[in-house]
Amino acid sequence: MELFGITLTEYIGYLASLFVLLSFTMKHVVKLRIVNMIGCTLFIIYGFMLPTVRVGLPIIIANAAIFCVNFYYAFLKKN
């Protein structure tokens, strides 16, 4: 499926990049981490949508690890 010559996979990659970029503009740390987790989730989906999982595996692993770190500091770590 393409729209304006851009595939759905590419749109998800661009959307993931947008969320990661937006997270850098946040001042509230928990909101920053939540927005970044959305970006990480989209990058994980993007990694699985690439032609082969072998190509997307570095993207999947890195973003899954970042997601876990964000989740820990946003919801599990007690101040």
VENTA-V203850 format. One record per residue. RES is the residue in three letters. PHI is phi in whole degrees, 0 to 359 (none if undefined). D_FIRST is the distance of its C-alpha to the first C-alpha in whole Angstrom. Layout:
res:RES phi:PHI d_first:D_FIRST
res:RES phi:PHI d_first:D_FIRST
This chain:
res:MET phi:none d_first:0
res:GLU phi:229 d_first:4
res:LEU phi:225 d_first:7
res:PHE phi:59 d_first:10
res:GLY phi:77 d_first:9
res:ILE phi:246 d_first:8
res:THR phi:281 d_first:6
res:LEU phi:301 d_first:6
res:THR phi:301 d_first:9
res:GLU phi:295 d_first:11
res:TYR phi:301 d_first:11
res:ILE phi:294 d_first:13
res:GLY phi:298 d_first:15
res:TYR phi:294 d_first:16
res:LEU phi:295 d_first:17
res:ALA phi:299 d_first:19
res:SER phi:298 d_first:20
res:LEU phi:299 d_first:21
res:PHE phi:295 d_first:23
res:VAL phi:295 d_first:25
res:LEU phi:299 d_first:26
res:LEU phi:300 d_first:27
res:SER phi:297 d_first:29
res:PHE phi:286 d_first:31
res:THR phi:266 d_first:32
res:MET phi:279 d_first:33
res:LYS phi:260 d_first:37
res:HIS phi:277 d_first:37
res:VAL phi:296 d_first:37
res:VAL phi:294 d_first:36
res:LYS phi:297 d_first:33
res:LEU phi:303 d_first:32
res:ARG phi:294 d_first:32
res:ILE phi:295 d_first:29
res:VAL phi:297 d_first:27
res:ASN phi:294 d_first:27
res:MET phi:296 d_first:26
res:ILE phi:297 d_first:23
res:GLY phi:300 d_first:22
res:CYS phi:298 d_first:23
res:THR phi:299 d_first:21
res:LEU phi:295 d_first:18
res:PHE phi:293 d_first:19
res:ILE phi:296 d_first:20
res:ILE phi:299 d_first:16
res:TYR phi:302 d_first:15
res:GLY phi:300 d_first:17
res:PHE phi:287 d_first:16
res:MET phi:275 d_first:13
res:LEU phi:295 d_first:14
res:PRO phi:310 d_first:14
res:THR phi:224 d_first:18
res:VAL phi:296 d_first:20
res:ARG phi:302 d_first:22
res:VAL phi:290 d_first:20
res:GLY phi:274 d_first:19
res:LEU phi:302 d_first:23
res:PRO phi:299 d_first:25
res:ILE phi:294 d_first:22
res:ILE phi:296 d_first:23
res:ILE phi:296 d_first:26
res:ALA phi:299 d_first:27
res:ASN phi:285 d_first:25
res:ALA phi:294 d_first:27
res:ALA phi:294 d_first:30
res:ILE phi:296 d_first:30
res:PHE phi:302 d_first:28
res:CYS phi:298 d_first:32
res:VAL phi:297 d_first:34
res:ASN phi:299 d_first:33
res:PHE phi:298 d_first:33
res:TYR phi:300 d_first:36
res:TYR phi:287 d_first:38
res:ALA phi:279 d_first:36
res:PHE phi:234 d_first:37
res:LEU phi:258 d_first:39
res:LYS phi:288 d_first:42
res:LYS phi:266 d_first:45
res:ASN phi:284 d_first:47
